[in-house]
Amino acid sequence: MNGLQKFYIGLWVGFGLVIAGLAVSGNLTMLALTVLGFTAFGLVFTGMMCVLPTTVNHPIMGTGTPELTRPVTRVKAGPQRPPQRADRARSGVVGA
């Protein structure tokens, strides 16, 4: 578990403690629940951002397959010709 994931778990623990504190003190009103709902929605996306760097930087399990390790080859294109009047007419270009 990396540092971002530990931080994210800490955010949820802190969020739960805030809810428990509001409930014990009697201040858990509908307005407070609405604000906490928006906060929980934001925490879900924070979790996605915490997981994303680990997902992107680590290699795929079972690497070594030829599809993933072979070098990319360049493909040479054929000679380019200028567009002809008929080509422009077929493409729908107005004023050709």
N, C-alpha and C positions, 0 to 999 in steps of 0.2 A: 504494500500500500504506500503510495507516494504522499508527499506533503500536501498537495492540493486536495487529495481525497480525505486526509485527516482534517484539514481545515473545513471541508464541506460537512463532514460528520459533526464537527464542533459547532457549525452554524445551526444544524438541525437540533442539536442538544440545547443550545442557547435559545432557539425558537421555542422548544418544548418547555424550557424553564420559564420563559416569559409568559406562555399561556398558563402554566400552572400557577405562577405568581398572581396573574390577573384573576384566575378562578378563585384562589384562596382569599384574595382581598375583596372579592365581590365586584370587581370592575370589568368583568368580561361581558360587556354589553354588545348589542348588535353592531354598533359602529366599530368597536374594537375587533369583533369577529370579521367584519368586512375588510378592515385594514390588514388583519392577520392573514386573510385569504389571499389578498393581493401579494403579500409578502411571501406566502408559501408558493404561489405561482412563480414568483421571481426566483425562489430558491431551487425550484425544479430546473429552470434554465441555467442557473449557476452550476448545478450538478452536471449538466450536459457539457458546459465549458470546462469543468474539472476533468472529465473523462476524455475529452477530445484530444488533448496533446498526447496522452498515453496511447490512445488508439492510433493516431497518425504516425507516431515516431517508432513504434515497435514493429518488427518484421512480422509477416504473416506466419502462422504456425505451419510447419512442414515445408519450409522454404527449401530450395534446391531443385525445384521442378524446372524443367527447361523453359517453360513459358515465362517464368518470372525472372530468370537469370540470363537469358540470351541477350546479346547486345542488339541495339536498334540499328537497322540498316537503312541507309538512305535510298530512295527510289528516284532515279533520274526521269524527269519529264521529257517528253518529246519536244521537237521544235515548236515554238509558238508562232502562230500566224496572226496577222492583224484581223480583227473582225470584219467580215464582209457585210455588204448592205443587206443581203438576205438574212444573215444571222441577226442583225439588229431588228429587222422586221418581224422575225419569228419570236424574238424575246419580248416584244410588246413595247419597245422604246418608241415614244412619240417623237416625231420630227426626224425620223431616220431617212 
